[in-house]
Amino acid sequence: MKYKLHQTVIDTLETLRLSNNPESEKLIIAVKKFINYTPIDFGIIKNGAYRTAEAQSELFMQKPKVTNCDGFIYKSYHQSGLAVDLVPWVNGKYSWNEKHTTGLAMAFKTFCNMEGLNIVSGADWDDNGNLYEDFYDPCHFELRI
């Protein structure tokens, strides 16, 4: 099955290289492999891969709150090229439905575990199986080195 968004996903993933962090390549490869592994279609929203400090700051100022990192004092993993936001694509649009976002989060986390990557999901920040702690962000994934 061919999905509509995957070339966009690959193009957006390439922005992680702008961080000049060689470890970002692991995340890029994992997402590209996951595309072929999962039946779940997904995309990456604007600013869902690499972010400059200015882009991070703009997100920090949004209401309602979408991030805890201001981009300057508190930096996001997106700025280091070690985070990506994967959002389910359902019926021709992004879906923020919990069933879809949590399903994708668990699928990507499981896939990364099988690949030997230490991925932290915003669906379960401390990886204890208890969702909805503090700041629930199921579409966010960080590669921890």
Secondary structure, DSSP 8 states (H G I E B T S, - for coil): ---SSHHHHHHHHGGGGGG--TTHHHHHHHHHHHHHH-S--EEE-TTSS---HHHHHHHHH-SS---S--SSSS--TTTTT-EEEEEEEETTEE---HHHHHHHHHHHHHHHHHTT--EEEETBTTSSS--S-SS-EEEEEEE--
